[in-house]
Amino acid sequence: MSEPSASPRFRVAVLGPLRVWRDDAEVGLGPVRQQAFFAAMVLRPNIAVSQRELLEDVWGLERPGTGAKVIPGYVYRLRKCLHVVGGDISDGLISSDRYGYRFSSRDTWMDSAQM
């Protein structure tokens, strides 16, 4: 596996334990379910993932009692984890539109893309 040629802002490792670095500092993504939520988006870079898909990927048959209402909270907490100092918390790797939530691979090196 080759290292990134340019210096990306983020590095994401999904082959093995899920790990994220911002610049050279490792980023804690929070509890396991929140990490699974992030992985569900990371594995579909630059593609909108619907709330239904996120619920299926993260919770499977044991969906939360509140249904899709939990999703904005997970997105908010992940945005806080990935926040770049000096930037707006809504800017960055996770965006939303009418189709769902999208992980932007811009300025991000991913080990799974190097295979």
Secondary structure, 3 states (H helix, E strand, C coil): CCCCCCCCCEEEECCCCCEEEECCEEECCCCHHHHHHHHHHHCCCCCCECHHHHHHHHHCCCCCCCHHHHHHHHHHHHHHHHCCCCCCCCCCCEEEECCEEEECCCCEEEHHHHC
